[in-house]
Amino acid sequence: MEGPITDGSGSASGPIAFIDRDGVLNYGRNGYVNHPHELKIIPGSGKAIARLRDKGYAVCVVTNQSPIMRQLWTVERLHTIHEELRKQLLEEDENAIIDVIMTCPHRTRDRCGCRKPWPGMLVQGNNLLRNERRINGRIDWAGTKPQPWHRLDAMIGDRKSDMGAGWAVGARTFEVSDRLGLPQVIERVLDDDDNGDFYDPMRW
């Protein structure tokens, strides 16, 4: 199966907030979020997304979901889970609109370019939202951080793999606790002078 799986559309004239899903917008679970009824957003996530949109950010969720390639559930199940995610966020704030959800369905051993820390989902999300045709280039993990597409682009996640994907495209990176999620860092993300958390890709 090729990836990532794309759900949604939109456009970005300003920065993009790339946001992990489990542990950032909703609570993660041992053994994955397997059904819509298992999904519960972290309180404040909807209001945080609305604030990003008010500041001119496009919102692109980027999530690794290997259960698809493990044949534990289908792409159709994935879409029902994401419908529930969008629904709960909008119930909290009517402006909590996600433009695009990018999902990598692969396992680590599949060696795809979209499973974080590889930045394929961010590249394709950028291309869709900004109508560009960038491709995954060679990443020098031991080199200097690349220049960002937009100086305020941000990657928010709860794992080092999220930070790696953000680093690989030059985005500001913000690491959160999986119990506090996006609301934990929303003030920082909205601060134009906050360059994000230091990340060393050679030590994750």
C-alpha positions in Angstrom: 0.0 0.0 0.0 1.3 3.4 -0.9 1.0 6.3 1.5 0.3 8.6 3.1 -3.5 8.3 3.1 -5.0 11.8 2.7 -8.2 13.0 4.3 -9.3 16.6 3.6 -8.1 19.6 1.7 -7.4 23.3 2.1 -4.9 26.0 1.4 -2.2 27.8 3.3 -1.2 31.3 2.7 0.7 31.5 6.0 2.3 28.9 8.4 1.2 25.3 8.8 0.8 23.6 12.1 1.7 19.9 11.7 0.2 18.1 14.6 0.5 14.5 15.7 -2.8 12.8 16.7 -2.6 10.3 19.6 -1.2 11.9 22.7 -1.5 15.4 21.2 -5.1 15.9 20.1 -6.6 12.8 21.7 -5.6 10.4 24.4 -3.6 7.4 23.1 -4.4 3.9 24.1 -2.3 0.7 24.6 -2.9 -1.3 21.4 -4.1 1.7 19.4 -7.3 3.7 19.1 -9.2 0.9 17.2 -12.8 2.3 17.1 -14.4 5.7 17.1 -15.9 5.1 20.5 -12.4 4.7 21.9 -11.4 8.2 20.8 -11.5 11.0 23.5 -9.9 14.3 22.8 -7.6 16.0 25.3 -9.6 18.9 26.8 -8.6 22.2 25.3 -7.5 20.6 22.0 -10.4 22.1 20.0 -9.9 25.6 21.5 -6.2 25.4 20.7 -6.8 24.5 17.0 -9.3 27.4 16.8 -6.6 29.7 18.1 -4.1 28.5 15.5 -6.6 29.1 12.8 -7.4 32.6 14.2 -3.6 33.4 13.9 -3.6 32.3 10.2 -2.3 28.7 10.6 -3.4 25.9 8.3 -3.8 22.6 10.3 -2.3 19.4 9.1 -2.5 16.3 11.3 0.2 13.7 10.6 -0.2 10.3 12.2 1.5 6.9 12.0 -1.1 4.2 12.0 0.6 0.8 11.3 -2.6 -1.3 12.2 -3.6 -0.8 8.6 -0.6 -2.7 7.2 -0.8 -5.1 10.1 -4.3 -5.9 8.8 -5.9 -5.2 12.2 -8.3 -2.8 10.6 -9.1 -1.1 7.3 -8.8 2.4 5.8 -12.5 2.7 6.1 -12.2 2.2 9.9 -9.5 4.9 9.9 -11.9 7.4 8.3 -14.6 6.7 10.8 -12.1 7.4 13.6 -11.1 10.6 12.0 -14.7 11.6 11.5 -15.1 11.2 15.3 -11.9 13.2 15.9 -13.2 16.1 13.8 -16.6 15.9 15.5 -15.3 16.1 19.0 -13.0 19.0 18.2 -15.8 21.0 16.6 -18.1 20.3 19.6 -15.5 22.0 21.8 -15.0 24.9 19.4 -16.8 25.5 16.1 -13.6 26.9 14.6 -11.5 23.9 15.4 -11.2 22.9 11.8 -8.6 20.4 10.6 -7.6 21.1 6.9 -5.9 17.8 6.2 -5.2 14.5 8.0 -2.2 12.6 6.6 -1.8 9.0 7.7 1.1 6.7 7.2 -0.2 3.1 7.2 3.2 1.4 7.2 5.2 -0.5 9.7 8.8 0.4 10.5 10.1 -2.6 8.5 8.2 -1.3 5.4 10.9 1.4 5.1 8.6 4.0 3.6 9.3 7.7 3.4 6.2 8.8 5.2 6.5 7.1 8.6 7.8 9.6 11.1 10.6 10.5 11.7 10.8 10.5 7.9 9.0 13.7 6.7 6.9 12.3 3.8 3.6 13.2 5.4 4.8 16.8 6.1 6.1 17.1 2.5 2.8 16.0 1.0 0.8 18.1 3.4 2.8 21.1 2.5 2.4 20.3 -1.2 -1.4 20.0 -0.9 -1.9 23.1 1.2 0.6 25.3 -0.7 0.1 23.8 -4.1 3.8 22.9 -4.4 5.6 19.9 -5.8 8.4 19.3 -3.3 9.8 15.8 -3.0 11.5 13.9 -0.1 15.1 14.8 -0.5 18.2 13.3 1.1 18.2 14.1 4.8 21.6 14.7 6.5 20.6 13.8 10.1 24.2 14.7 11.2 24.1 18.1 9.4 22.4 21.4 10.2 18.7 21.8 10.4 17.2 22.6 7.0 15.6 26.0 6.3 11.8 26.0 6.9 9.2 26.5 4.2 7.7 29.2 6.4 9.6 30.6 9.4 6.6 29.9 11.7 5.8 26.3 10.5 5.5 24.1 13.6 5.5 20.4 14.4 3.8 19.4 17.6 4.1 15.9 18.9 4.7 13.7 22.0 7.5 11.5 20.6 11.0 11.9 19.3 9.9 10.6 15.9 7.5 13.6 15.6 10.4 15.9 16.5 12.6 14.2 13.8 10.0 14.7 11.1 9.6 18.4 12.0 13.4 18.9 12.2 13.8 17.3 8.7 11.7 20.1 7.1 13.1 22.9 9.2 10.0 23.4 11.3 9.9 24.6 14.9 9.4 21.6 17.1 7.3 21.4 20.3 7.3 18.2 22.4 4.3 17.6 24.7 3.3 15.2 27.4 0.9 12.6 26.1 -1.6 13.5 28.8 -1.5 17.2 28.2 -1.2 17.4 24.5 -1.5 20.5 22.3 -2.9 22.8 25.0 0.4 22.4 26.9 2.3 24.3 24.3 -0.3 26.4 22.4 1.0 29.7 23.9 4.5 28.9 22.8 3.4 27.9 19.3 1.5 31.2 18.9 4.6 33.2 20.1 6.4 34.2 16.9 9.6 34.6 18.8 9.6 31.0 20.2 11.9 28.9 18.1 10.7 25.7 19.6 12.4 22.9 21.5 16.0 22.0 20.8 16.2 18.6 19.0 19.3 16.6 18.2 18.4 14.0 15.5 21.5 12.0 16.3 20.4 11.3 19.9 16.8 10.1 19.5 
